[in-house]
Amino acid sequence: MNTVVGPNQETLYVDSTEGTRGQKGPFYVVYADPNRQVRWGFVCSNCNTTDNAVDSMGRIHCNRCSNRTKAEEWDAAHE
């Protein structure tokens, strides 16, 4: 696993085999420990940041480069 530095200068662990496709590049799952016991969030592969937000529909949005995913479930009621 690769590592990235989190917002509080902590070492975070990126699982590049577990991700979600975004418009500009995938978002990979980030863990707080190397044993993958504590899931921390996501890293945007387009700009390599952990500054992302997830909404109630499961969409991930990168706050730096505006990379985003589509909703996990969608129907006409979501519009």
VOTORNU-102718 format. One record per residue: x, y, z of N, C-alpha, C in turn; residue in one letter. Coordinates in steps of 0.001 Angstrom, whole numbers, plus 524288, in hexadecimal, padded with zeros to 5 digits. Atoms other than C-alpha are relative to their C-alpha. Example, Ala and Ser with C-alpha at 12.3 -4.5 7.8 and 13.67 -1.06 7.14 Angstrom:
BEGIN
8037A7FB5A800008300C7EE6C81E7880384804B080000A;7FCCC7FB5A7FFC4835667FBDC81BE47FCFE80442802DAS;
This chain:
BEGIN
8033E7FB608000080000800008000080367804DB80000M;7FD647FAF4800038042680DDB7FD497FE4680312804C6N;801757FCA27FBAB803E7818608079F7FF3C805957FE15T;800C07FA6B800DF7FF1D826688079E7FFF58029680556V;800237FD0A7FB277FFDF83104811D07FA96802688008FV;805387FDFD7FF017F2C583482817DC8000F805AA801B6G;8006D7FA7A7FE9F7EDD4841E681BEF8029E801748052BP;7FD647FEFE7FAFF7F3A88409F82999805857FDCB8000FN;7FAB280209800C4800BF83BD282433800987FA4480191Q;7FFC7805917FEC87FD3D82DA882761800F97FCDF7FB06E;7FF1980380804668017B8228281E967FB0F7FCE07FF11T;80497802EE801897F60C81C8881743801887FC1A7FBCEL;7FE9480451803667F6148101880F2B7FBEF7FF557FBAAY;8036580026804997F06780F928016C7FFE47FA7D7FDC8V;800B580515802737EAE9802DA7FC297FE9C800E87FA47D;800E27FED78058C7EC6F804807ED767FD187FBA17FD2CS;8032580429802607E4FC7F7D07EB057FA35800B680132T;8056A7FF227FE637D8867FD037F1587FE8F805A97FECBE;8013B7FAAA8017F7D2D2808C97EA917FACD8008F7FD48G;804D07FE96802A37C78680FA37E40980156803AB7FB85T;7FED27FCDF8049A7C7C48157E7D6727FDC78057A8007ER;801A47FA8D800277C7338244E7D5D180062802107FA76G;7FFEF7FDB58053E7C5C082D687CA2980581801267FE14Q;7FAAA7FE9F801807D41D8317F7CA3D803FA7FBD98018EK;7FC92804257FE2B7D9FD825837D0D77FD817FD50804A6G;8026B802DE7FBB57D6E381B527DB24801128026C8055BP;7FF437FEDA7FA7C7D53581DB17E9AA801637FAD98029DF;7FE5C804C97FD597DC96813A77F1BB7FEE28006B805D2Y;8012B800357FA6C7D90980F647FF78804FD800E68031BV;7FB987FEB87FC947E1F28149D80A2F7FED27FDDA8056BV;80072802307FABD7E44880DF88173C803A2802E0803B7Y;7FCD57FD707FBFD7E9A581372823EC8045A7FC76801FDA;7FBFB803A87FE347F1CF80739826648017A7FC5B7FB83D;7FE3B8034E8045A7F9C97FE3C81D937FD3D7FAB57FFB0P;802C1805087FFF97F1897F250821657FA688006C7FDF8N;805307FF02802347E53B7F85081B617FB9B7FEF4803E4R;80404800B97FC047DDB67F7C58282A7FC8B804D28009FQ;802E17FB187FF427D99A80623828BB7FFC0802F07FAD4V;800B47FD2F804F47D40180BE881C4B7FFC8805D180123R;7FF867FA687FF027D75381A6281B8E7FCEA803537FC1EW;802AC7FCE8804017D1B781F7F80EB3801DE7FE847FA9AG;7FE5E800E1805647D6108211B8009480458803C07FE83F;7FC397FC7F8026B7E141826C37F8C27FE8F800777FA40V;8010D7FF038058F7DEEC82CF47EB72805087FEEE7FCFFC;7FB4980148802F97E86C827097E1C0801538043B7FC02S;7FEF57FBDF803C77E71B832CC7D8B5803BA8041980236N;7FCA77FBF17FDB97ED7283C687E225802A17FE3980519C;7FD678026E7FB817F1F18333E7ED2B7FECF802C480530N;801867FD867FB1E7EA41839D07F8117FC097FCB1802EFT;803F2802837FCBE7E23C834A2803597FB9E803CF8014FT;803F17FBF87FF0A7DA078411C8035B7FB367FEF57FC9BD;80491801BD802E87CD8483A8E7FEC77FB328000C80382N;804E9800387FD247BF4783A85802C67FC987FBBA7FDA3A;803AC80401801B87B52082FAB8020E7FA8D801C2801B3V;805447FE577FE947A6B883317801797FC9A7FB528016CD;8038D804177FE2D79AE082B55806067FE9F7FC007FBD0S;80101803B18043F79989824DE7F8AE804E37FCEE7FE86M;7FB3D802F0801057A76481F837F9178039B802607FBF7G;7FC907FD79803CA7AD38829237EF6E804BA8023F802D2R;7FB287FDC97FDF67BB5782D017F1E18014E804B17FCA9I;7FEA77FB39802C57BF8183ACF7EE4880537801F480211H;7FAEC7FDE37FE7D7CD9483FA47EE6A7FF88805ED80081C;800667FA647FF0A7CE4384D387F44C8044A8032C7FD48N;7FBC47FD2F802B77DAAF8509E7ECA87FF52800267FA1AR;8002780028805C37D8E684C1A7DEA17FA8A7FEF87FDD4C;80579800EA801877CA17849B67DE547FF147FABA7FD66S;800F880556801AE7CBBB83B637DAC47FB4D7FE108031CN;8048C801F37FD2A7BF1C8345C7DE457FE2E7FAD07FDD6R;80257804EE8019C7B807827757DDB87FA31800CD7FF3BT;805A77FFF18007F7AA13824807DA0E7FDAD7FD8E804F1K;802A9802487FB7B7A015820A37E463800277FA197FFA9A;7FFED805B17FFE97A09C8126C7E8AC7FAD97FDC37FE12E;805238019D801D7791FC810E37E6867FD50804CC7FDCAE;8028C7FB8B8026B78A01819707DDA07FAB47FE657FDF6W;804F380079802AF77BFF81AC27D9987FDE08057D7FF2FD;802187FAE78015577370825DE7D4BC7FEA180345804C7A;801547FD1E7FB3876FC8829A67E2BD804968032480221A;7FB6A7FD327FE2777DB982E5D7E51A800D6805357FD54H;7FF357FB1C802D877C928397E7DB627FCE08046A80253E;
